Amino acid sequence: KPKNQIWAGSSMECEAYYSQISNDSYMSHFDVEVTYRMQRSSVPGPYCSRAEYNFLQRPKPKKYGIAFFASNCGAKNRRDEIVKELMQYVPVDSFGRCLHNKEMPGGDGGVFSKWNLI
């Protein structure tokens, strides 16, 4: 690595898929860590951007309930199990292959403005 260059190790996946991000020896090659893991990351990297969402602003009421998009039905983080349990208590429209119960309206159908996304 060039002397004055800063290296950043970045991942939006969990260590169940990419075990090297939990390997201290491997991660020591990077000056900065950018991951979703808030306790460890030098720079937190959530799955969404601040440009898209103003986290300090109260959310606007949505027309519909909750929308879920997932096509990896065997995710190691067990999100399908969590959403399946959530579905017992509140309506969840699932547009992806996992827990699919709703067809996507034409275009994006205003999904991002009408549903709360999980």
C-alpha positions as CSV (number, residue, x, y, z in Angstrom):
1,K,0.0,0.0,0.0
2,P,1.3,3.5,-0.8
3,K,2.6,5.4,2.2
4,N,0.0,8.2,2.2
5,Q,-3.0,6.2,1.1
6,I,-5.8,5.3,3.4
7,W,-7.5,2.0,2.9
8,A,-11.2,1.4,3.8
9,G,-12.6,-2.1,4.3
10,S,-16.3,-2.0,3.5
11,S,-19.1,-4.6,3.6
12,M,-22.9,-4.5,3.8
13,E,-23.0,-8.2,4.5
14,C,-22.7,-10.1,7.7
15,E,-19.8,-12.3,8.7
16,A,-21.9,-15.4,8.1
17,Y,-21.4,-14.8,4.4
18,Y,-18.0,-13.0,4.6
19,S,-16.2,-14.3,7.6
20,Q,-13.1,-12.2,6.9
21,I,-14.9,-9.1,8.2
22,S,-14.7,-10.6,11.7
23,N,-11.1,-11.6,11.3
24,D,-9.0,-9.0,13.2
25,S,-5.8,-10.0,11.3
26,Y,-7.5,-9.5,8.0
27,M,-9.2,-6.3,9.0
28,S,-5.9,-4.9,10.3
29,H,-4.9,-4.2,6.7
30,F,-7.5,-1.4,6.5
31,D,-7.3,2.0,8.2
32,V,-11.0,2.4,8.3
33,E,-13.9,-0.1,8.7
34,V,-17.2,0.8,7.0
35,T,-19.9,-1.8,7.9
36,Y,-23.4,-2.0,9.3
37,R,-21.9,-3.1,12.7
38,M,-22.3,0.2,14.7
39,Q,-20.2,-1.0,17.7
40,R,-17.1,-1.9,15.6
41,S,-17.1,0.3,12.5
42,S,-15.0,3.4,12.2
43,V,-17.7,4.8,10.0
44,P,-21.2,3.2,10.3
45,G,-22.6,2.1,7.0
46,P,-26.3,1.4,7.3
47,Y,-28.3,-0.2,4.5
48,C,-29.7,3.1,3.5
49,S,-28.3,6.5,2.9
50,R,-28.8,9.8,4.7
51,A,-29.5,11.4,1.3
52,E,-32.6,9.2,1.0
53,Y,-33.8,9.4,4.6
54,N,-33.8,12.2,7.1
55,F,-33.5,10.1,10.3
56,L,-34.1,13.1,12.6
57,Q,-37.5,13.9,11.0
58,R,-40.6,12.2,12.2
59,P,-41.8,9.7,9.6
60,K,-44.9,10.7,7.5
61,P,-47.9,8.4,7.8
62,K,-48.1,5.9,5.1
63,K,-51.2,4.8,3.1
64,Y,-50.4,1.1,3.7
65,G,-48.7,-1.0,6.3
66,I,-45.3,-2.7,5.9
67,A,-43.6,-3.9,2.7
68,F,-40.9,-6.6,2.7
69,F,-38.6,-7.3,-0.2
70,A,-36.3,-10.4,0.0
71,S,-35.3,-13.0,-2.5
72,N,-32.6,-14.8,-0.5
73,C,-35.0,-17.0,1.4
74,G,-32.2,-18.8,3.2
75,A,-30.6,-15.7,4.8
76,K,-28.4,-16.7,7.7
77,N,-29.6,-13.7,9.7
78,R,-33.1,-15.4,10.0
79,R,-34.9,-12.3,8.7
80,D,-37.6,-14.5,7.2
81,E,-38.4,-16.0,10.6
82,I,-38.7,-12.6,12.1
83,V,-40.9,-11.2,9.4
84,K,-43.1,-14.4,9.5
85,E,-43.6,-13.8,13.2
86,L,-44.3,-10.1,12.6
87,M,-47.0,-11.1,10.1
88,Q,-48.9,-12.7,12.9
89,Y,-49.4,-9.3,14.5
90,V,-49.5,-6.7,11.7
91,P,-50.2,-6.9,7.9
92,V,-47.0,-7.2,5.9
93,D,-47.0,-7.2,2.1
94,S,-44.2,-9.3,0.8
95,F,-43.2,-8.6,-2.8
96,G,-40.1,-10.7,-3.1
97,R,-39.7,-14.5,-3.5
98,C,-39.6,-15.0,0.3
99,L,-42.9,-15.1,2.1
100,H,-44.5,-13.7,-1.1
101,N,-48.1,-12.7,-0.6
102,K,-48.4,-9.6,-2.8
103,E,-47.9,-8.7,-6.5
104,M,-45.9,-5.6,-7.3
105,P,-48.1,-2.8,-8.7
106,G,-47.1,-1.5,-12.2
107,G,-43.8,0.4,-12.2
108,D,-42.7,0.8,-8.6
109,G,-46.4,1.5,-7.7
110,G,-45.4,4.1,-5.3
111,V,-44.1,1.4,-2.9
112,F,-41.5,3.7,-1.4
113,S,-44.0,6.5,-0.6
114,K,-47.0,4.3,0.4
115,W,-45.5,1.5,2.5
116,N,-43.2,1.3,5.5
117,L,-40.2,-0.7,4.3
118,I,-38.4,-3.5,6.3
